[in-house]
C-alpha cells in the first residue's frame, strides 16, 4: 500500500468517527477487499446487487448457461411430476362421481318403493320415516356430487395454469440460444491466427504508464526483440 492510499484510508476513518453514533453505517469495504483478495477462491465470491464485483470464478454454480440448463431440466421434471399427481386426483374425483351415481340409483329406487308403500299404508309411520331419510340422503349426495364436480373444474384450471410453465421454459431456452450465439460470435470475433501458447507474455509495465513499479528494463526489451528474431 502506497503512502497516498494510507493517507486516504486514515482520512476515511476520521470522517467515519465524526458521523453520529445513532446512524447505522454499512461498511462494505472489508467485504469487498476480502472478495478481491480471494477472487481465486470460489467460496469467497458472493453475488450482490450492491457492489460491482470482478467476473465470478467459472464454477458450475456461476456458469450462466449451465445454470439455465439446470433450471429448464428441473422445471420440466417437476412439472411432469405435478401433472402426474393432478391426473391421479382427477381420476379419483371421476371415480367418486361414478360411485355417487350408483348410490343415487339405489336411493331413487328406495324412494320409489317407500313412496308406494306410504301411499298404500299411510298409517304405517316407518314407511314415511324411511321415505324422508332417503330423500335427505339424496340431497346430501347431490351436494357431494357438486363438490366433486367443482374439484374437477378446479383441477382443469390448475392444468391450464401449469401450461405457462412450458411457456416459461421456452423463454429460458430462447435466452440460452441467444447467449450461446453471442458466445460463438465473440469467440470468432476475438479469434487469432497465432496460438495463445506461442504468444509472448505481455509486460507488466511499459514506459508511459502511471505506475512506477515493475518497469520494463532494457534487458527485457532486448530479450523480447531476440524472441521475435527466433520466429
Secondary structure, 3 states (H helix, E strand, C coil): CCHHHHHHHHHHHHHHHHCCCCCCCCCCHHHHHHHHHCCCCHHHCCCCCCCCCCCCCCCCCCCHHHHHHHHHHHHHHHHHHHHHHHHHHHHHHHHHHHHHHHHHHHHHHHHHHHHHHHHHCCCCHHHHHHHHHHHHHHHHHHHHHHHHHHHHHHHHHHHHHHHHHHHHHHHHHHHHHHHHHHHHHHHHHCCCCCCHHHCCCCCCCCCCCCCCCCCCCHHHHHHHHHHHHCC
